[in-house]
Amino acid sequence: MHSEPWQVFAENGEAVIGESYSGEEFPVDSVMGAAHVWVWRNTQDGKEVMLQKRAASLFSWPGYFDISAAGHIDANESPLQCAVRESVEEIGLVVDESLLHFIFASRTALAKKEIDFVYLYEVNESFEPQFDDGEVELVEWVAIADFIARVKLPEKNNLVNQGEHYFGLLVDQLNRL
């Protein structure tokens, strides 16, 4: 599990250079950033998105399905660098930065003092996720139509609720693939 200090962001989304805190001491009035990478693939049956199931031992959302790979942005790290790092750490995916597709940044519904930088990344059917950092219990590939149905009732579907606005933007982008 990663334990570097987290980068502080201004209200406008710019990184505050030189200002960072560990997760435990992060001030409530400061804004933190996170990178979210939604991994998807084309199969002969159609498009699928990868969900990770969070380990039962985690403090937040244990046992819930969530973003393919995600994490807080470290001090002096860009959202893009964080997306690349978290993809390797959580699911063993070595990302080609030029193929990582930024789709939006949004204030999270879960914590108003967080800015989420959201990306899509396509893999081929041969990609086998690897996870041994203790954060991910398993991954599940879900057909886009099933994913769209799940995000309409996230709690009922054991899915971390990123909020209607977030899921709406994500689904719109997935439908454009």
N, C-alpha and C positions, 0 to 999 in steps of 0.2 A: 504494500500500500504506500502511496506517494505522500510525503509529508513536508514539502517545501512551503515557504510562506506564500500567501496568495497576493496577487496584484490588486491594488486599489484603483478604482476608476472614478472619474468625475461624473456628475449627473448627465453630461452630454455624451458619455461613452468613451472619452479619451482616457488612456492610461495615465495615472499620476506617477510619473517617473520617480523612483526612489522611495515610494511609499508602499509598504506591504505589511501583512500581519499573518500570523498562523491562524488556522481555522478557529481555535478556541478563543483567541483574543481579538478576533476581527470586530471592530467597533460597529454597533448597530446603525449608526448614522452614515457609515461608509458603504460604497457600492462595490461589490465583487463581480467578477466575470466568470463565465463558464463557456466551454466549447462543447457543442453537441454534434456528434457525427452519426447520421442515419445511413446505415449501409443497406444497399439494395442490389438486386440482381435480376436479370432476365432468365427465365427458364422456358422450356417448351410449353409449360402450362400458363405462362404469363409472368408478370413482375411480382417480386416478393421483397419484403423489408425484413431486416433482422431485428428481433427484440432480444435483449439480454434479460435474464431473470436475476435480480439482485440476490446476493447471498443472504441466508437467514441470519447471519451474524452481524450484518450491517446495522448501524444506528438508525439511519433513515430509510424508510420504505423496504424493510427486509421482506424478501420473497415476492416482491412485485416485479412485473415486467416493465422495462424502461428502454431508453435510448440505446442504440447499438453500442456506442462508446461515448463517454462524457466525463468531464471533470472541471474543477476550478483552475483558472489561469494562474500560473505561478508568477512570482515577482519577475519583472523584466522579460516576460514571455508574451508573445503575441497570441491572439486567438487562434491563428493558423498553426503556430508551433504547438500550442496546447492540443489542438485537434489531432495533429500527427502523433504526439506523445501518448495521448490517451488511447488512441486506436491500437498502438502497439501494446501498451500496458494492459489494457482490459481484454482485448480479443485477439492479440497477436497479429494484427493487420498492419503491414508496412505500407504506408500511404504514399503515393506519388502526389506531392503537393499540387502539381499542375492539373491534376484530375479531381482535386477536392473542390466541390462546387458550393460556394457560399450562397445561401438562399435568403437569410434574413437575420436581423438582430432584434431581440425583443426583451422587454422586462418580463421576468417570469411571474406566473400566477402563484407560484409556491412561496417565493420570498421577494417582496417588492424591491429589495435593495440588491438585486442581481440582474446583470445583463447577460442574456444567452446569445451566443454567436452560433448559428445553426448551419450545418453543412450536409450535403448529400455526397455519397461516394459509392460508385458502382464497382462491384466485384464480379468475377465469373463464377460459374457453378462449381469450379474445382476448389474455391477458397474454403479452407477448413479452419474455423476459429479455434484459437488456443487460449485458454485462460487458466492461470494458476496463481493469480495474485490475491485470491480470497474474496474478491469483490463480486465476481460473476459465478453463478451456480450452473447455468446452462444458457444456451441460446436457442431461439426458435425462429424459423423462417415462416413468415405469414404472407399469404397472398394479399395484394394491395386492397382488393375488395373487402377481405376479412379485417384488415387493419383499419380501414375506414369505418367499418361497423363497430370495432372495438373502441375507437376514440370517441364515439358518440356517447358511450357509457363507460368511461375508463374505470371507475371504482368497481362496477359490476364485473368487469373483465380483468381485474387484478393488474391494472395498468396505472403507472404513476401518472397522475393527472397534470399535464403541462398547461392546461387551460384551453378553452374553446378557441380563442384567437390564435394561439400557437398551433394547435392541431389543424385549424382551418388553413393557415398559411402553408403548413407542411403538406397536407393532403393536396392542396392546389398544385404545389411543385411536383409531388409524386405523380399526379395525374398528367403532368406535362412531359414526363419522361418518354 
